[in-house]
């Protein structure tokens, strides 16, 4: 079963999403990358998340960082033309560099900003732990970014509201990738989402779903432990994270875990999703007022997800060196194109692609769409008109009539 949706609420286009489906079968025996057992207490979850996370990039971290890096380039190139200064915020920055030397989100963001918005950006990287703050501060100084980037020590829940109070007309990109299942309280996001729409504001956040289920403590209801203070506190954290207690009815159902996860993210304010398998590690949720961002994120997420899953599934095997694109199926795309043009006749190739992305987010690449449109024209199922006589994004598409 595959479900994809895109919402447009109050002028904010919210695509989301990527689930990183990394079950135990993907890891060899003894690997540190196993999913945490459901019986592990929340304190242990948070401890492992903080202490082991920066040893080296795991597969889901590689995918998240690839999404971030690939979006930063076109995003910064575009918003830099607006004239306003750009503010980049990483709410859970970490040390900037993993123990294996790979770059984390702060360095990724600054490297792209130096390339595409040099002299017109400021970056704020928040850490709640002194050791990560110190290491990141040293890294910023070593890179020569002290005038354009700063590490801040403090609780993200307190620092973000302080940053928001200082905003004027800046273009804002907010990245929230907490180490555990909470940290992105909806109250933190609301002021940014409700900014004056004349100012550019975009948010990219992740949610750790196994941790959400442990905090929900679904099975303690049967054991009669619902009044324990620790459990009440855990559930209050979830209510704050999701902006309401609607999560309780969803997660208490007898449905499969993945089905409950999907319903939860569908109910989450301004969220949508893509689904691939039964074990969900993360949701990535993206919010922007510009529909170009939706189209851009579609290709970035397809590339990051399928390349990462190809590596996770086939590393060390016979098919490891095969390009993942050669193993993709685009079955049904031709029918989707024809159906979309039937509903929206005589629109541009670009317009039809946007409609397809809205209905089938993260399913097809634009290059696959362009190739299929060309094939449909050659097969006399589509026709087009163009000022240049060449088939391009501005060409008007319509069904062929003999």
VOGU-3710 file (C-alpha; in Angstrom, 3 decimals, decimal comma):
1> xxxxxxxxxx> 0,000/0,000/0,000  1,337/3,425/-0,915  -0,218/6,682/0,320  0,896/10,156/-0,753  -0,743/13,473/0,047  0,116/17,146/-0,167  -1,745/19,800/1,799  -2,122/23,518/1,220  -3,291/25,145/4,449  -3,505/28,913/4,956
11> xxxxxxxxxx> -1,248/29,478/1,974  1,460/27,163/3,305  2,353/24,267/1,028  3,363/21,314/3,207  4,924/18,333/1,603  6,487/15,785/3,701  7,772/13,512/3,851  10,033/10,750/3,871  9,850/7,770/6,031  13,132/6,014/6,453
21> xxxxxxxxxx> 12,090/2,380/6,710  15,095/0,754/8,290  14,081/-2,493/9,924  16,336/-4,991/11,728  16,702/-7,098/8,600  18,865/-4,360/7,082  21,668/-4,730/9,623  24,103/-7,568/10,312  24,187/-9,266/13,698  25,943/-7,165/16,311
31> xxxxxxxxxx> 25,437/-3,933/14,432  24,920/-0,803/16,527  22,313/0,311/14,023  19,570/-2,052/15,201  16,240/-0,541/16,077  15,870/-0,062/19,800  13,827/-2,771/21,575  10,323/-1,699/22,543  11,065/-2,440/26,188  13,974/0,015/26,391
41> xxxxxxxxxx> 13,168/2,832/28,846  12,932/6,363/27,541  16,006/7,471/29,454  18,046/4,871/27,593  16,607/5,980/24,281  17,636/9,562/24,886  21,055/8,508/26,180  21,811/6,430/23,105  20,458/9,174/20,855  22,850/11,736/22,327
51> xxxxxxxxxx> 25,938/9,698/23,127  26,176/7,392/20,109  24,575/9,531/17,441  27,732/11,402/16,442  30,065/8,383/16,243  29,391/8,129/12,517  26,561/8,723/10,101  23,954/5,995/9,978  21,925/5,364/6,857  18,980/7,544/7,902
61> xxxxxxxxxx> 21,358/10,364/8,874  22,983/10,194/5,453  19,594/10,473/3,763  18,445/13,384/5,927  21,693/15,263/5,343  21,525/14,610/1,604  18,011/16,061/1,513  19,240/19,105/3,443  22,355/19,625/1,296  20,566/19,190/-2,016
71> xxxxxxxxxx> 17,826/21,607/-1,024  20,172/24,287/0,328  21,778/24,955/-3,059  18,675/25,911/-5,114  16,903/27,375/-2,080  19,708/29,790/-1,225  20,308/30,692/-4,864  16,655/31,672/-5,183  15,978/33,485/-1,891  19,257/35,387/-2,128
81> xxxxxxxxxx> 17,662/37,305/-5,006  14,867/38,594/-2,754  17,093/41,266/-1,236  16,426/40,406/2,417  19,124/38,947/4,619  18,893/35,219/5,209  18,740/33,631/8,658  19,579/29,934/8,932  18,634/28,213/12,206  19,543/24,693/13,291
91> xxxxxxxxxx> 17,674/23,933/16,502  19,598/20,741/17,373  22,956/21,334/15,770  25,337/18,907/17,441  29,135/19,250/17,120  29,114/19,927/13,368  31,441/17,039/12,588  30,901/13,322/13,242  33,650/11,240/14,798  34,307/9,673/11,391
101> xxxxxxxxxx> 34,954/13,138/9,943  31,714/13,469/7,980  29,992/16,850/8,124  26,824/17,440/10,106  24,000/19,858/9,381  25,735/23,075/10,641  28,666/22,648/8,272  26,400/21,586/5,425  24,278/24,717/5,841  27,239/27,095/6,090
111> xxxxxxxxxx> 29,123/25,542/3,188  26,104/25,972/0,925  25,470/29,503/2,216  29,094/30,478/1,553  28,686/29,246/-1,997  25,248/30,669/-2,808  24,570/33,547/-0,390  27,970/34,730/0,751  27,776/38,033/2,606  23,978/37,883/2,923
121> xxxxxxxxxx> 23,341/35,289/5,608  23,652/34,650/9,311  23,476/31,204/10,912  22,511/30,277/14,468  23,257/26,776/15,721  21,686/25,747/19,035  23,073/23,101/21,387  21,887/22,154/24,843  25,104/20,322/25,751  28,329/22,142/26,482
131> xxxxxxxxxx> 30,596/19,598/24,766  28,758/19,924/21,450  28,569/23,697/21,776  32,327/23,900/22,425  33,230/21,596/19,548  30,965/23,413/17,110  32,295/26,811/18,243  35,840/25,642/17,524  34,779/24,305/14,131  33,108/27,605/13,181
141> xxxxxxxxxx> 36,258/29,492/14,172  38,489/27,042/12,288  36,427/27,513/9,134  36,637/31,308/9,413  32,875/31,744/9,787  32,829/33,580/13,129  31,319/36,737/11,593  28,436/34,915/9,873  27,723/31,938/12,145  27,325/31,490/15,873
151> xxxxxxxxxx> 26,864/28,581/18,226  24,387/29,191/21,039  24,265/27,216/24,253  20,793/26,659/25,650  17,494/24,810/25,506  15,971/25,022/22,027  12,526/25,433/23,583  13,717/28,711/25,115  16,198/29,931/22,520  13,880/29,694/19,501
161> xxxxxxxxxx> 11,225/32,053/20,939  14,010/34,507/21,764  15,242/34,375/18,168  11,725/34,852/16,832  11,283/38,068/18,852  14,300/39,564/17,054  13,025/38,831/13,537  12,231/41,674/11,169  12,058/41,053/7,435  14,672/38,277/7,218
171> xxxxxxxxxx> 14,263/35,221/5,047  14,196/32,325/7,536  15,099/28,664/7,124  14,481/26,623/10,298  15,863/23,093/10,579  14,776/20,913/13,511  16,242/17,422/13,826  16,110/16,531/17,548  18,097/13,618/18,943  15,007/12,005/20,481
181> xxxxxxxxxx> 11,287/11,722/19,702  10,340/15,154/21,040  11,786/18,632/20,917  9,650/20,045/18,116  6,706/21,273/20,182  4,079/22,655/17,854  3,996/25,869/19,878  7,604/26,409/18,744  6,620/26,184/15,090  3,395/28,187/15,188
191> xxxxxxxxxx> 4,989/31,688/15,342  7,195/30,870/12,347  4,304/29,365/10,376  2,188/32,416/11,131  4,767/34,998/10,049  3,698/37,670/7,596  3,527/35,838/4,240  5,490/38,633/2,580  8,525/37,242/4,401  9,964/33,929/3,259
201> xxxxxxxxxx> 9,841/31,264/5,991  10,570/27,572/5,495  10,734/24,746/8,033  12,266/21,299/7,758  11,756/18,983/10,724  12,043/15,296/11,558  10,123/13,023/13,911  11,491/9,819/15,409  8,571/7,371/15,378  9,902/4,492/17,545
211> xxxxxxxxxx> 10,546/7,020/20,312  7,023/8,414/19,922  5,572/4,971/20,568  7,705/4,482/23,669  6,579/7,815/25,053  2,948/6,916/24,320  3,358/3,795/26,503  0,326/2,210/24,885  0,523/-1,095/26,703  0,662/0,333/30,223
221> xxxxxxxxxx> -3,071/1,086/29,979  -3,741/-2,638/30,139  -1,433/-2,965/33,132  -3,258/-0,222/35,034  -0,222/2,082/35,297  -1,703/5,139/33,589  -1,561/7,242/36,753  2,209/6,937/37,172  3,740/10,409/37,068  6,466/9,427/34,598
231> xxxxxxxxxx> 3,911/8,099/32,105  1,742/11,190/32,480  4,786/13,370/31,803  5,725/11,353/28,712  2,225/11,725/27,303  2,170/15,417/28,053  5,369/15,733/26,001  3,596/14,117/23,041  0,580/16,385/23,413  2,872/19,401/23,237
241> xxxxxxxxxx> 4,788/17,946/20,292  1,693/17,267/18,192  -0,230/20,358/19,251  -3,097/18,440/20,874  -4,089/15,123/22,447  -5,604/13,667/19,258  -2,593/11,342/19,072  -3,984/9,226/21,941  -6,973/7,814/20,051  -4,783/7,142/17,027
251> xxxxxxxxxx> -1,949/5,335/18,798  -4,277/3,282/21,015  -5,894/1,557/18,056  -5,293/-2,136/17,347  -4,065/-1,360/13,833  -0,557/-2,143/12,612  2,110/0,235/13,926  2,807/1,678/10,472  -0,889/2,323/9,901  -1,125/4,202/13,189
261> xxxxxxxxxx> 1,966/6,216/12,297  0,444/7,232/8,983  -2,813/8,316/10,607  -0,879/10,325/13,180  1,146/12,260/10,632  -1,972/12,797/8,519  -3,614/14,343/11,583  -0,556/16,369/12,535  -1,205/20,018/11,640  0,060/20,789/8,140
271> xxxxxxxxxx> 1,636/17,402/7,441  1,598/14,883/4,615  3,416/11,664/3,868  4,907/9,009/1,719  4,929/5,366/2,703  7,135/2,465/1,682  7,361/-0,289/4,280  6,209/-1,458/7,686  8,972/-0,105/9,915  9,088/3,677/10,110
281> xxxxxxxxxx> 12,170/5,309/11,571  11,637/8,991/10,786  9,183/11,377/9,228  10,603/14,431/7,532  8,086/17,257/7,328  8,632/20,320/5,159  6,628/23,549/5,091  6,929/26,354/2,549  4,659/29,006/1,048  6,118/28,506/-2,443
291> xxxxxxxxxx> 4,992/25,638/-4,670  8,379/25,576/-6,396  9,720/24,143/-3,153  7,299/21,223/-3,422  8,506/20,337/-6,917  12,133/20,746/-5,906  11,777/18,604/-2,767  10,093/15,866/-4,775  13,221/15,123/-6,822  15,596/15,686/-3,893
301> xxxxxxxxxx> 13,718/13,249/-1,668  13,337/10,615/-4,387  17,075/10,742/-5,080  18,080/10,705/-1,416  15,658/7,991/-0,358  16,101/5,473/-3,159  19,873/5,917/-3,357  20,118/5,423/0,409  17,833/2,400/0,442  19,688/0,898/-2,513
311> xxxxxxxxxx> 22,915/1,158/-0,528  21,341/-0,198/2,669  19,726/-3,173/0,920  22,385/-4,172/-1,604  25,745/-3,179/-0,081  28,207/-6,035/-0,482  25,941/-7,900/-2,887  25,909/-8,680/-6,587  23,837/-5,599/-7,462  25,695/-3,061/-5,310
321> xxxxxxxxxx> 27,286/-1,260/-8,264  24,095/-1,016/-10,329  22,584/2,452/-10,584  19,386/2,502/-8,525  17,660/4,452/-11,305  17,983/1,425/-13,584  16,016/-0,644/-11,059  13,110/1,814/-10,690  9,676/1,191/-12,095  7,653/4,091/-13,500
331> xxxxxxxxxx> 4,712/1,903/-14,377  1,502/3,890/-14,631  3,121/7,279/-15,198  1,830/7,473/-18,777  -1,758/6,946/-17,619  -1,332/9,520/-14,841  -0,092/12,085/-17,366  -2,997/11,452/-19,725  -5,538/11,587/-16,884  -4,055/14,825/-15,556
341> xxxxxxxxxx> -4,125/16,475/-18,979  -7,729/15,331/-19,419  -8,604/17,164/-16,187  -6,417/20,180/-17,047  -6,423/20,483/-20,862  -4,170/22,904/-22,690  -1,890/23,651/-19,772  1,901/23,830/-19,844  4,139/20,852/-19,293  5,338/22,549/-16,099
351> xxxxxxxxxx> 1,771/23,028/-14,820  0,902/19,355/-15,430  4,049/18,270/-13,564  3,062/20,339/-10,531  -0,385/18,722/-10,491  1,225/15,250/-10,685  3,641/16,010/-7,856  0,761/17,199/-5,677  -1,108/13,940/-6,193  1,856/11,543/-6,360
361> xxxxxxxxxx> 4,529/13,168/-4,213  7,901/11,405/-4,176  6,877/8,771/-6,690  8,416/9,995/-9,940  11,390/12,122/-11,008  10,915/15,083/-13,342  13,333/13,519/-15,826  11,087/10,434/-15,929  8,060/12,661/-16,492  9,732/14,574/-19,340
371> xxxxxxxxxx> 10,833/11,348/-21,041  7,333/9,867/-20,734  5,680/13,000/-22,177  8,079/12,827/-25,137  7,215/9,157/-25,659  3,485/9,913/-25,548  3,972/12,596/-28,209  5,920/10,184/-30,397  3,186/7,567/-29,945  0,549/10,125/-30,980
381> xxxxxxxxxx> -1,286/10,072/-27,681  -0,311/13,659/-26,872  0,222/16,774/-28,944  1,649/20,181/-28,081  2,064/23,748/-29,207  5,145/25,818/-28,479  6,442/29,286/-29,355  9,833/27,729/-30,091  8,391/24,658/-31,879  10,369/22,544/-29,394
391> xxxxxxxxxx> 8,823/20,520/-26,574  9,743/22,282/-23,331  8,291/23,278/-19,948  6,273/26,118/-21,524  4,748/23,913/-24,214  0,947/23,556/-24,095  -0,115/19,896/-23,856  -3,359/18,363/-25,053  -4,658/14,927/-26,082  -3,876/13,920/-29,645
401> xx> -6,808/13,749/-32,046  -6,271/12,049/-35,384
//
